[in-house]
């Protein structure tokens, strides 16, 4: 008779352990620990947003610079091809850009 109750008890413990493990996995996947830390500290929120803003600004600056340089190089090569209508128009654009430096 006691063996039957022990089996039921061990089955309940097994189910409880499985549930706890699933709960731990869910918390780890949702980064609940990090969220509670962030919501608890206003300074942490300000610091993270400030650093993220700096890196976004630097990234945008670098990206725009690279894209602009590539476009200017392409335009200069098109001008070198001496296509009558397009070449003159692009030459004017390149000249304006170089004057603004």
C-alpha contacts under 8 A as a table, 3 or more apart, distances in Angstrom:
res1	aa1	res2	aa2	distance
1	X	4	X	5.37
1	X	5	X	6.86
2	X	5	X	5.21
2	X	6	X	6.14
3	X	6	X	4.98
3	X	7	X	6.22
4	X	7	X	5.18
4	X	8	X	6.40
5	X	8	X	5.04
5	X	9	X	6.00
6	X	9	X	4.96
6	X	10	X	5.99
7	X	10	X	5.11
7	X	11	X	5.99
8	X	11	X	5.03
8	X	12	X	6.17
9	X	12	X	5.16
9	X	13	X	6.15
10	X	13	X	4.97
10	X	14	X	6.02
11	X	14	X	5.00
11	X	15	X	6.19
12	X	15	X	5.06
12	X	16	X	6.03
13	X	16	X	4.95
13	X	17	X	6.04
14	X	17	X	5.11
14	X	18	X	6.18
15	X	18	X	5.10
15	X	19	X	6.16
16	X	19	X	5.08
16	X	20	X	6.12
17	X	20	X	5.06
17	X	21	X	6.07
18	X	21	X	5.10
18	X	22	X	6.15
19	X	22	X	5.08
19	X	23	X	6.14
20	X	23	X	5.00
20	X	24	X	6.14
21	X	24	X	5.06
21	X	25	X	6.17
22	X	25	X	5.09
22	X	26	X	6.18
23	X	26	X	5.07
23	X	27	X	6.23
24	X	27	X	5.14
24	X	28	X	6.14
25	X	28	X	5.08
25	X	29	X	6.11
26	X	29	X	5.16
26	X	30	X	6.22
27	X	30	X	5.22
27	X	31	X	6.11
27	X	32	X	5.48
27	X	33	X	7.69
28	X	31	X	5.19
28	X	32	X	6.70
28	X	33	X	7.77
29	X	32	X	7.96
31	X	34	X	5.43
31	X	35	X	6.40
32	X	35	X	5.02
32	X	36	X	6.15
33	X	36	X	5.35
33	X	37	X	6.37
34	X	37	X	5.10
34	X	38	X	6.18
35	X	38	X	5.09
35	X	39	X	6.06
36	X	39	X	5.22
36	X	40	X	6.00
37	X	40	X	5.17
37	X	41	X	6.53
38	X	41	X	5.47
38	X	42	X	7.32
38	X	44	X	6.07
38	X	45	X	6.13
39	X	42	X	7.03
39	X	45	X	7.70
41	X	44	X	5.31
41	X	45	X	6.69
42	X	45	X	5.11
42	X	46	X	6.29
43	X	46	X	5.14
43	X	47	X	6.03
44	X	47	X	5.05
44	X	48	X	6.07
45	X	48	X	5.30
45	X	49	X	6.13
46	X	49	X	5.26
46	X	50	X	5.98
47	X	50	X	5.17
47	X	51	X	6.21
48	X	51	X	5.29
48	X	52	X	6.04
49	X	52	X	5.02
49	X	53	X	5.98
50	X	53	X	5.10
50	X	54	X	6.30
51	X	54	X	5.15
51	X	55	X	6.34
52	X	55	X	5.23
52	X	56	X	6.09
53	X	56	X	5.07
53	X	57	X	6.10
54	X	57	X	5.19
54	X	58	X	6.22
55	X	58	X	5.09
55	X	59	X	5.99
56	X	59	X	5.06
56	X	60	X	6.07
57	X	60	X	5.18
57	X	61	X	6.14
58	X	61	X	5.08
58	X	62	X	6.16
59	X	62	X	5.20
59	X	63	X	5.98
60	X	63	X	5.06
60	X	64	X	6.03
61	X	64	X	5.34
61	X	65	X	6.16
62	X	65	X	5.14
62	X	66	X	6.22
63	X	66	X	5.25
63	X	67	X	6.16
64	X	67	X	5.19
64	X	68	X	5.95
65	X	68	X	5.21
65	X	69	X	6.11
66	X	69	X	5.15
66	X	70	X	6.21
67	X	70	X	5.17
67	X	71	X	6.18
68	X	71	X	5.09
68	X	72	X	6.16
69	X	72	X	5.17
69	X	73	X	6.21
70	X	73	X	5.15
70	X	74	X	6.19
71	X	74	X	5.08
71	X	75	X	6.09
72	X	75	X	5.04
72	X	76	X	6.12
72	X	94	X	6.97
73	X	76	X	5.14
73	X	77	X	6.31
74	X	77	X	5.16
74	X	78	X	6.26
75	X	78	X	5.05
75	X	79	X	6.22
75	X	90	X	6.32
75	X	91	X	7.92
75	X	94	X	7.21
76	X	79	X	5.06
76	X	80	X	6.27
76	X	90	X	7.77
76	X	91	X	7.50
76	X	94	X	7.11
77	X	80	X	4.94
77	X	81	X	6.59
78	X	81	X	5.24
78	X	82	X	7.22
78	X	83	X	7.56
78	X	87	X	6.56
78	X	90	X	7.72
79	X	82	X	5.50
79	X	83	X	7.02
79	X	86	X	7.74
79	X	87	X	4.62
79	X	88	X	7.36
79	X	90	X	6.39
79	X	91	X	6.06
80	X	87	X	7.74
81	X	87	X	7.49
82	X	87	X	5.54
83	X	86	X	5.72
83	X	87	X	4.90
83	X	88	X	7.85
84	X	87	X	5.48
84	X	88	X	6.46
85	X	88	X	5.64
85	X	89	X	6.52
86	X	89	X	5.22
86	X	90	X	6.07
87	X	90	X	5.21
87	X	91	X	5.87
88	X	91	X	4.98
88	X	92	X	6.27
89	X	92	X	5.28
89	X	93	X	6.52
90	X	93	X	4.96
90	X	94	X	6.13
91	X	94	X	5.13
91	X	95	X	6.03
92	X	95	X	5.07
92	X	96	X	6.18
93	X	96	X	5.15
93	X	97	X	6.25
94	X	97	X	5.09
94	X	98	X	6.11
95	X	98	X	5.12
95	X	99	X	6.08
96	X	99	X	5.15
96	X	100	X	6.28
97	X	100	X	5.22
97	X	101	X	6.74
98	X	101	X	5.42
